[in-house]
């Protein structure tokens, strides 16, 4: 009876804790949204805690839009944007940014390509840094000598990475998940070699246009200043943007693929396409996955695969939502001679979770962690920028951050079981093992 009372009071205290967090979360960042005269969508969070300004522009220019025979074009284009612009070479850009204490970066994912600026918000420094960002966005020159150098470097890095079991496993896994879809393609030395400088210029003009741009501004400026800088940054972008649609992928037929490799560790990946951005089941899947494999040492996979049997140092599961259905993935590394046993245990844990879902104690622990750690995702300008940029690019609700904790709190065991049943179908699960015996 005492044990039952203890569980009862733990549950009561846990619910009170979540209710308090839900109240606090309602005071989340106020996201303002408008469409600039240029046609770009703008998302703005005013924050005067620090004299800093963070700006990010996202374009529908991700790797899924690479031509089938020129994979890697999106990444090469993005990398060369700040390596030569009208009136400045790459050294001049780097020197001017260093003098200002500012930083420009970029990156490419499946769906989007990004260009970001971090600078002090003092008017003189801010304006000079924004001028450089404007030049990078609107007048990239893709110098021939820089293009050839970066192309050769990319080929060399890629050739090296393709000898490593982790890269081999990842490429094989994505190809098996998306055999007839752009998400399943990846760059090769041959595809990089096929890219020309004209391809970069064409990709830039086709995909870095105002109609697809989402501008995120976080920091020490007011609304009128944010409106002016968003318009300035996007007014010089290419007039048109080819909004190539990426279709929905089908589900794979499942199966197991084993690839030989001399490494001592086998790399094991299990999964299938499972979750699209904005899906109503997102929160149920997040809470459930914490118990399955996303909660570190308290997750079932870590307990069964590592703690009880010592098969792996780390094992985890995760959902990666994308514009189209992104993957669910379980990943682990283990000694090659025990890869079969580790894989069998992992599959058993997944099967039991799909059948039962979490218990009440696991549900409460998951909610407490996800709700309690959520403020840490918003405790800096750069973290706010990342979160708001995702909201803007994928068209999530503007109150997404305000309602996050409440959405976590209301998830039930029945919700989790139903969501996992809808999204994880064992017959469509793909398994890739690189280096196992």
FENPE-V334541 format. One record per residue. RES is the residue in one letter. D_CENTER is the distance of its C-alpha to the mean C-alpha in whole Angstrom. Layout:
# FENPE-V334541
res-><RES | RES>
d_center-><D_CENTER | D_CENTER>
This chain:
# FENPE-V334541
res-><X | X | X | X | X | X | X | X | X | X | X | X | X | X | X | X | X | X | X | X | X | X | X | X | X | X | X | X | X | X | X | X | X | X | X | X | X | X | X | X | X | X | X | X | X | X | X | X | X | X | X | X | X | X | X | X | X | X | X | X | X | X | X | X | X | X | X | X | X | X | X | X | X | X | X | X | X | X | X | X | X | X | X | X | X | X | X | X | X | X | X | X | X | X | X | X | X | X | X | X | X | X | X | X | X | X | X | X | X | X | X | X | X | X | X | X | X | X | X | X | X | X | X | X | X | X | X | X | X | X | X | X | X | X | X | X | X | X | X | X | X | X | X | X | X | X | X | X | X | X | X | X | X | X | X | X | X | X | X | X | X | X | X | X | X | X | X | X | X | X | X | X | X | X | X | X | X | X | X | X | X | X | X | X | X | X | X | X | X | X | X | X | X | X | X | X | X | X | X | X | X | X | X | X | X | X | X | X | X | X | X | X | X | X | X | X | X | X | X | X | X | X | X | X | X | X | X | X | X | X | X | X | X | X | X | X | X | X | X | X | X | X | X | X | X | X | X | X | X | X | X | X | X | X | X | X | X | X | X | X | X | X | X | X | X | X | X | X | X | X | X | X | X | X | X | X | X | X | X | X | X | X | X | X | X | X | X | X | X | X | X | X | X | X | X | X | X | X | X | X | X | X | X | X | X | X | X | X | X | X | X | X | X | X | X | X | X | X | X | X | X | X | X | X | X | X | X | X | X | X | X | X | X | X | X | X | X | X | X | X | X | X | X | X | X | X | X | X | X | X | X | X | X | X | X | X | X | X | X | X | X | X | X | X | X | X | X | X | X | X | X | X | X | X | X | X | X | X | X | X | X | X | X | X | X | X | X | X | X | X | X | X | X | X | X | X | X | X | X | X | X | X | X | X | X | X | X | X | X | X | X | X | X | X | X | X | X | X | X | X | X | X | X | X | X | X | X | X | X | X | X | X | X | X | X | X | X>
d_center-><47 | 46 | 42 | 42 | 42 | 40 | 37 | 38 | 38 | 35 | 33 | 35 | 34 | 30 | 31 | 32 | 29 | 27 | 29 | 29 | 26 | 25 | 28 | 26 | 23 | 25 | 25 | 22 | 21 | 23 | 20 | 23 | 22 | 24 | 25 | 26 | 29 | 27 | 25 | 22 | 20 | 20 | 19 | 20 | 21 | 24 | 24 | 27 | 27 | 26 | 28 | 24 | 22 | 19 | 18 | 15 | 15 | 13 | 14 | 14 | 14 | 12 | 13 | 14 | 17 | 18 | 22 | 22 | 25 | 23 | 19 | 18 | 19 | 16 | 15 | 19 | 19 | 17 | 18 | 22 | 21 | 23 | 25 | 28 | 29 | 32 | 34 | 32 | 31 | 28 | 30 | 31 | 28 | 27 | 31 | 30 | 27 | 28 | 31 | 29 | 27 | 24 | 21 | 19 | 16 | 14 | 11 | 10 | 7 | 9 | 9 | 10 | 11 | 12 | 15 | 15 | 19 | 20 | 24 | 26 | 27 | 31 | 32 | 34 | 31 | 28 | 30 | 30 | 27 | 26 | 28 | 27 | 23 | 25 | 27 | 24 | 22 | 26 | 28 | 26 | 29 | 27 | 30 | 31 | 32 | 28 | 27 | 29 | 28 | 25 | 25 | 27 | 25 | 22 | 24 | 26 | 22 | 21 | 25 | 24 | 21 | 22 | 25 | 23 | 22 | 19 | 18 | 21 | 19 | 16 | 17 | 20 | 17 | 15 | 19 | 20 | 18 | 18 | 21 | 22 | 19 | 17 | 14 | 16 | 17 | 17 | 19 | 22 | 25 | 27 | 24 | 24 | 27 | 28 | 26 | 28 | 28 | 29 | 26 | 24 | 26 | 26 | 22 | 22 | 25 | 23 | 20 | 20 | 22 | 23 | 22 | 19 | 18 | 16 | 17 | 16 | 19 | 19 | 22 | 26 | 27 | 29 | 28 | 31 | 29 | 26 | 27 | 29 | 26 | 24 | 27 | 28 | 24 | 24 | 28 | 28 | 25 | 26 | 28 | 26 | 23 | 23 | 21 | 21 | 20 | 17 | 19 | 18 | 19 | 21 | 21 | 22 | 26 | 25 | 27 | 26 | 26 | 27 | 27 | 30 | 29 | 31 | 29 | 30 | 27 | 25 | 22 | 21 | 18 | 19 | 17 | 17 | 15 | 15 | 13 | 12 | 11 | 14 | 16 | 19 | 18 | 15 | 16 | 19 | 16 | 15 | 18 | 19 | 17 | 18 | 21 | 20 | 18 | 16 | 18 | 19 | 23 | 24 | 22 | 24 | 23 | 23 | 27 | 28 | 26 | 27 | 29 | 32 | 32 | 30 | 28 | 25 | 24 | 21 | 19 | 16 | 15 | 11 | 10 | 7 | 8 | 8 | 11 | 13 | 13 | 10 | 12 | 13 | 14 | 16 | 17 | 20 | 22 | 26 | 29 | 30 | 33 | 32 | 29 | 31 | 31 | 28 | 26 | 29 | 29 | 25 | 26 | 28 | 26 | 24 | 27 | 28 | 25 | 25 | 29 | 29 | 26 | 26 | 29 | 30 | 30 | 26 | 25 | 27 | 25 | 21 | 22 | 24 | 21 | 18 | 20 | 22 | 18 | 17 | 19 | 17 | 14 | 16 | 19 | 18 | 18 | 15 | 13 | 14 | 13 | 10 | 10 | 13 | 11 | 9 | 12 | 14 | 12 | 12 | 15 | 15 | 18 | 19 | 20 | 17 | 17 | 20 | 21 | 18 | 20 | 23 | 21 | 20 | 24 | 25 | 23 | 26 | 27 | 28 | 25 | 23 | 25 | 25 | 21 | 21 | 24 | 23 | 19 | 20 | 23 | 25 | 27 | 23 | 22 | 21 | 22 | 22 | 24 | 24 | 28 | 29 | 33>
